[in-house]
């Protein structure tokens, strides 16, 4: 593991460093915004006493909202990318800053304030010359807490295409690749410790010199001078990083195509983008790992992206809320009509890749219980444990539909997110998982796919989806979709997924190599 991790840092050091810089920029921007909002609010409620309870109650309430839910709610308003990620971290950073500012200002000695009034200081002079200087150590403690937690929380930026070290963490979890997880987590951990040390120095800097420990006033001044140098350097670095973030030129492209957060969708998005650039001569910005289907639908509906790859079964069952059926043509036609009616979106021709659900298990378990079809599970009702994705656990075309159609019962039904279900299966913590028919991890772990002999799962054919106005402007997109569908198959897609999931190849490279071999007229030169 250590050797693999070292090799990864040596071979992918540039990528890790670039993501680290993104992470620092995003965190610094969010923290400065939280300070700019939180400290004035803390000062306000220390003077306007009736406002303290509702403000603190609101800050506490926000902390109770799950971060992923808050992020999802922010997308329709703020779009995708850095804005919703920064908003999320700002909101979660406010409570410690507001509370500590309020506590610091309210716990100053009454005698000191009375003396300040006695020598004729005005309220504003008392605030800026007495109360704030005396409260700064407590205020900075709140800022320090927020800064450290912001570093970890900012990994969620990857879920909405915001970048940062979360890209590596989410990718590693999805691919069951511990090296990638550590490659993202270790720099984030080191960054958090460094941030904590910097703000510890700033705490000393803002502490009144009379309160600093030391044997002499001269030693205190020397110590404060060293801390000023550390804090000044930190401020300069943060300002430079934020300047790079705010003033870097915006990337302009003719189209923005997004992918969801799994290998197949990434490969297809890269393939579609390259084909468009080659055949139509347009510039395409490909936004990878944009969370799940709901995030992409929200982003395309708000105009943040122009297109993405969806699946007919997801459209039919989840988006249009129709009961699961196995009729391929009906699912496609009704999905196409429904997306146009509800969102004004155009569903293009199928890419000929059916990534439907499957139930899978290990060869050992399949042999032990004689499992070849899903119907075979009924003989072992109440004996086997199902460890599935959270989505599959609750969808009508998922576990509830399978149980109803086949009359199944399980000893345990556990929902986990994404690829960790494979880890649970291989470690003996489950007997059965849901998978996708083109999933590269099926080959990686050499699993048995049980035949859906009663047709529980609807077809999940990959289809490009574009905004209606984009199709009016570029009708040639439909031709590219048809051309890709002529060379893609479900089996070929499974092989491509394996190259990413197991051999750790870049989705963009895999997409290019496939086009170069099977559709050279669509491949970049």
Number of C-alpha atoms within 10 A of each C-alpha: 9 8 9 12 16 14 13 15 17 11 11 12 14 11 13 22 15 13 20 20 17 21 25 22 21 27 28 21 21 27 24 17 18 25 22 13 16 28 20 15 21 26 21 17 22 18 13 10 9 10 13 19 11 11 18 19 12 12 20 16 11 16 15 10 11 9 17 12 9 15 23 20 14 17 21 19 13 17 20 27 19 21 18 25 28 25 19 23 29 23 20 21 28 28 26 22 29 29 23 23 30 26 17 25 24 16 12 15 11 10 9 13 15 10 11 18 14 9 8 10 15 10 11 10 13 17 16 11 13 17 22 18 17 21 22 22 22 23 28 25 20 24 29 23 16 23 27 22 17 23 25 19 19 25 25 25 27 26 25 28 24 27 27 28 32 26 24 24 22 24 21 20 17 19 22 20 18 16 22 23 22 17 21 24 18 12 17 22 15 12 18 18 13 13 19 19 15 18 21 17 19 24 20 20 23 19 18 14 15 9 10 17 10 13 8 9 13 10 13 16 14 11 16 21 13 13 20 17 14 17 20 13 13 17 13 11 13 18 16 13 18 21 13 13 16 12 8 9 8 7 6 10 11 12 18 19 24 29 27 25 23 22 25 27 22 27 25 27 26 26 23 26 25 24 28 22 17 17 16 14 11 15 16 20 18 22 22 27 24 25 19 14 20 13 21 26 20 20 24 23 19 17 14 19 23 24 31 30 25 22 25 27 29 23 21 26 19 17 17 15 11 17 12 22 17 15 11 14 10 12 23 24 13 16 24 21 14 19 19 16 11 11 15 15 24 25 26 21 21 22 24 20 23 23 22 21 22 21 23 27 25 20 15 11 15 21 11 9 13 13 22 17 17 22 18 18 22 17 13 14 14 13 14 18 20 26 25 29 21 14 15 20 20 14 14 20 23 23 23 14 20 21 15 12 13 18 12 20 20 17 11 14 16 15 17 16 13 20 19 17 24 27 13 17 21 15 10 12 15 21 21 25 24 22 25 18 21 25 23 24 22 21 16 13 16 12 19 20 23 19 16 17 12 13 16 23 20 23 25 26 23 26 25 22 23 24 21 18 13 16 18 11 9 11 12 13 21 16 13 20 20 15 17 22 17 14 15 19 15 18 13 14 23 21 15 24 27 22 18 22 27 16 10 13 14 14 24 18 14 19 23 21 17 19 22 15 11 14 17 15 14 23 21 15 8
